[in-house]
Amino acid sequence: MAASDLDTTTVRLAAEFEVFDPAGAGLRGDRELVRRCTGARWVEGPAWFPAARQLIFSDIPNDRLVRFDEATGRVDVLADHVGHHNGHRVDRTGRLLSAEHGARRVTRTEPDGSVTVLADSYRGARLNSPNDLAEAPDGSIWFTDPAYGIDSDYEGFAAEPEQDGCHVYRIRPDGRLERMIDDFDRPNGIAFSADGSRVLVSDSARRHLRSFELTDSGVSGGDVIADCPQGTFDGFRVDTADRIWAGSGRGVEILAADGTALAVLHVPQTVANLTFGGPRMTDLYLTATTSLYSVRVKAAGVFWG
């Protein structure tokens, strides 16, 4: 269904790519940053469906999912009153994984359209408001659980937290929920390294990005590898060369695996999240404040990155 409040006029802008390190010099692709639509309230959670050549993303305060069709260029509302979805991922079998602020849960949409609840409570208490999620190479689903969806009625429903803080969790392939990391203030974006050996998590309150080694018993390490130069790190993805592409107040920060700043793609609005898509996973889709942007770059995203 069409969204009359969304302006779906395609607008082409200059792609301002600033390089800080020689290793970032070859990453620029298109000279144009394309605005696909604008007029939303706060967009988040882009997820790419390769088989359909479509991208879905959240307009959280308006409580809806929006769809961009790569083949036609059409933008429309996929669903209303969805429960204030935030982050999304597409799992290895093509199903949509969702972090829902409103219902305070993590879900999976099955091929027949039914919804499976994967997690909504921990040790008998409701989760805060799952924010972002990623599927590990072993099939487990990791997610962050800050309290943005219960802080007010803007992105969910105001409520008192039932957990003792904001943490990072793992849903094992057998369905068991485990708390994995408990020393964050506001854990936000989450992704795995290109080889699947590390999990990266941003803390939007502390404005930094941390890296953890995966071990047989859980995680180790957790060093801060980068501080955000403007605004805060939000959602991010990893490419096949293990570089990190992270949303920030000035656009997309491109970092080496150790956190070294390589370059920045300047964007007119704050980038909340992003994902790779397109036929070769080289199209970068950005959800930024009220708009969806895209640009083709000289890097390819990894599936679980």
Residue pairs with C-beta under 8 A, 6 or more apart in sequence:
1 76
1 77
2 76
2 77
3 39
3 64
3 66
3 75
3 76
3 77
5 39
6 37
6 38
6 39
6 40
6 66
6 75
6 77
7 37
7 38
7 39
8 36
8 37
8 74
8 75
10 34
10 35
10 36
10 73
11 34
11 35
11 38
12 32
12 33
12 34
12 35
13 32
13 33
13 34
13 35
13 268
14 31
14 32
14 33
15 28
15 30
15 31
15 32
15 33
15 265
15 295
16 33
16 251
16 265
16 266
17 27
17 28
17 263
17 264
17 265
17 266
18 263
18 264
18 266
19 25
19 28
19 262
19 263
20 261
20 262
20 263
20 264
21 256
21 260
21 261
21 262
21 263
23 256
23 260
23 262
24 254
24 262
24 263
25 263
26 298
27 243
27 254
27 262
27 263
27 297
27 298
27 299
28 263
28 297
28 298
29 282
29 295
29 296
29 297
29 298
30 295
30 296
30 297
32 295
33 265
33 267
33 293
33 294
33 295
34 293
34 294
34 295
35 291
35 292
35 293
36 68
36 73
36 75
36 291
36 292
36 293
36 294
37 66
37 68
37 75
37 291
37 292
38 290
38 291
38 292
39 290
39 291
40 59
40 62
40 66
40 290
40 291
41 59
41 60
41 61
41 62
41 290
42 59
42 60
42 61
42 155
42 272
42 289
42 290
43 57
43 58
43 59
43 60
43 66
43 272
43 287
43 288
43 289
43 290
43 291
43 292
44 57
44 58
44 60
44 86
44 87
44 235
44 272
44 273
44 287
45 56
45 57
45 58
45 85
45 86
45 87
45 88
45 98
45 99
45 132
45 235
45 273
45 287
46 55
46 56
46 57
46 88
46 273
46 274
46 275
46 285
46 286
46 287
46 292
47 55
47 56
47 57
47 88
47 89
47 90
47 96
47 275
48 54
48 55
48 90
48 275
48 276
48 277
48 278
48 281
48 285
49 55
49 56
49 90
49 94
50 90
50 277
51 94
53 69
53 70
53 71
53 279
54 67
54 68
54 69
54 70
55 67
55 68
55 70
55 275
55 277
55 285
55 292
56 65
56 66
56 67
56 68
56 78
56 88
56 96
57 65
57 66
57 68
57 88
57 273
57 285
57 287
57 292
58 64
58 65
58 66
58 84
58 85
58 86
58 87
58 88
58 287
59 65
59 66
60 84
60 85
60 86
60 101
60 155
61 84
61 154
61 155
63 80
63 81
63 82
63 83
63 84
63 102
64 77
64 78
64 79
64 80
64 81
64 82
65 77
65 78
65 79
65 82
65 85
66 75
66 76
66 77
66 78
66 292
67 75
67 76
67 77
67 78
68 74
68 75
68 285
68 292
69 75
70 277
70 278
70 283
75 292
82 100
82 102
83 100
83 101
83 102
83 103
84 100
84 101
84 102
84 149
84 155
84 156
84 157
85 98
85 99
85 100
85 101
86 99
86 100
86 101
86 129
86 130
86 131
86 132
86 148
86 149
86 155
87 98
87 99
87 130
87 131
87 132
87 133
87 143
87 235
87 273
88 96
88 97
88 98
88 99
88 133
89 96
89 97
89 133
89 134
89 135
90 96
90 97
91 97
91 108
91 135
91 141
92 135
92 139
92 303
94 111
95 108
95 109
95 110
95 111
96 108
96 109
97 106
97 107
97 108
97 118
97 133
97 135
97 141
98 106
98 107
98 108
98 109
98 133
99 106
99 130
99 131
99 132
99 133
99 143
99 144
100 106
100 107
100 129
100 130
101 129
101 130
101 131
101 148
101 149
101 150
101 155
101 156
102 149
102 156
102 157
103 120
104 120
104 126
104 127
104 128
104 129
104 130
104 149
104 150
104 156
105 117
105 118
105 119
105 120
105 127
105 130
106 117
106 118
106 119
106 120
106 130
106 133
106 141
106 143
106 171
107 115
107 116
107 117
107 118
108 115
108 116
108 118
109 115
109 116
110 116
118 141
118 171
118 175
119 127
119 130
119 143
119 169
119 171
119 177
120 126
120 127
121 127
122 163
122 169
122 177
122 179
125 162
125 163
126 162
126 163
127 145
127 162
127 163
127 169
128 145
128 146
128 147
128 149
128 150
128 161
128 162
128 163
128 166
129 145
129 146
129 147
129 148
129 149
129 150
129 155
129 156
130 143
130 144
130 145
131 143
131 144
131 145
131 146
131 148
131 149
131 187
131 188
132 143
132 144
132 188
132 189
132 190
132 235
132 273
133 141
133 142
133 143
133 144
133 190
134 141
134 142
134 143
134 190
134 191
134 192
134 199
134 304
135 141
135 142
135 304
136 142
136 170
136 192
136 196
136 199
136 214
136 304
137 192
137 196
137 304
138 173
139 173
140 170
140 171
140 172
140 173
141 170
141 171
142 168
142 169
142 170
142 171
142 180
142 190
142 199
143 168
143 169
143 171
143 190
144 166
144 168
144 184
144 187
144 188
144 189
144 190
144 201
145 163
145 166
145 167
145 168
145 169
145 187
146 166
146 186
146 187
146 188
146 204
147 161
147 166
147 186
148 155
148 156
148 186
149 155
149 156
149 157
150 156
150 157
150 158
150 159
150 160
150 161
151 158
152 158
165 182
165 184
166 184
166 185
166 186
166 187
167 179
167 180
167 181
167 182
167 184
167 187
168 179
168 180
168 181
168 182
168 184
168 187
168 190
168 201
169 177
169 178
169 179
169 180
170 177
170 178
170 180
171 177
172 178
178 218
180 218
180 219
181 187
181 201
181 212
181 219
181 222
183 222
184 201
184 203
184 206
185 203
185 205
185 206
186 203
186 204
186 205
186 206
187 201
187 202
187 203
188 201
188 202
188 203
188 204
188 232
188 233
188 234
188 235
189 200
189 201
189 202
189 233
189 234
189 235
189 236
189 246
189 247
189 273
190 199
190 200
190 201
190 202
191 199
191 200
191 236
191 237
191 238
191 244
191 304
191 305
192 198
192 199
192 200
192 238
192 304
192 305
193 199
193 200
193 211
193 238
193 242
193 257
193 305
194 238
194 239
194 240
194 241
194 242
194 302
194 305
195 242
196 214
196 304
197 213
197 214
198 211
198 212
198 213
198 214
199 211
199 212
199 214
199 219
200 209
200 210
200 211
200 212
200 225
200 236
200 238
200 244
201 209
201 210
201 212
202 208
202 209
202 210
202 232
202 233
202 234
202 235
202 236
202 246
203 209
203 210
203 233
204 232
204 233
204 234
205 232
207 227
207 228
207 231
207 232
207 233
208 224
208 226
208 227
208 228
208 233
209 224
209 225
209 226
209 227
209 228
209 233
209 236
209 244
209 246
209 255
209 259
210 222
210 223
210 224
210 225
211 221
211 222
211 223
211 225
211 259
212 219
212 220
212 221
212 222
213 219
213 220
213 221
224 259
225 255
225 258
225 259
226 233
226 244
226 246
226 253
226 255
226 259
226 261
228 246
228 248
228 249
228 253
229 248
229 250
229 253
229 261
229 264
230 248
230 249
230 250
231 248
231 249
231 250
231 270
232 248
232 249
233 246
233 247
233 248
233 253
234 246
234 247
234 248
234 271
234 272
234 273
235 246
235 247
235 272
235 273
235 274
235 287
236 244
236 245
236 246
236 247
236 273
236 274
237 244
237 245
237 274
237 275
237 276
237 301
237 305
238 244
238 245
238 301
238 302
238 305
239 245
239 276
239 299
239 300
239 301
239 302
239 305
240 299
240 300
240 301
240 302
241 299
242 256
242 257
243 254
243 255
243 256
243 257
243 262
243 299
244 253
244 254
244 255
244 256
244 257
244 259
245 252
245 253
245 254
245 255
245 274
245 284
245 299
245 301
246 252
246 253
246 254
246 255
247 253
247 270
247 271
247 272
247 273
247 274
247 286
247 288
248 264
248 270
248 271
249 270
250 264
250 266
250 267
251 264
251 265
251 266
251 267
251 271
252 264
252 265
252 267
252 271
252 274
252 284
252 286
253 261
253 264
254 261
254 262
254 263
254 264
254 265
255 261
255 262
256 262
265 284
265 295
265 297
267 286
267 288
267 293
268 288
269 288
269 289
269 290
269 291
270 288
270 289
271 286
271 287
271 288
272 287
272 288
272 289
273 286
273 287
274 284
274 285
274 286
274 287
275 284
275 285
275 301
276 282
276 283
276 284
276 285
276 299
276 300
276 301
276 305
277 283
277 284
277 285
277 301
278 296
280 300
281 300
281 301
281 302
281 303
282 296
282 297
282 298
282 299
282 300
282 301
283 294
283 295
283 296
283 297
284 294
284 295
284 296
284 297
284 301
285 292
285 293
285 294
286 292
286 293
286 294
286 295
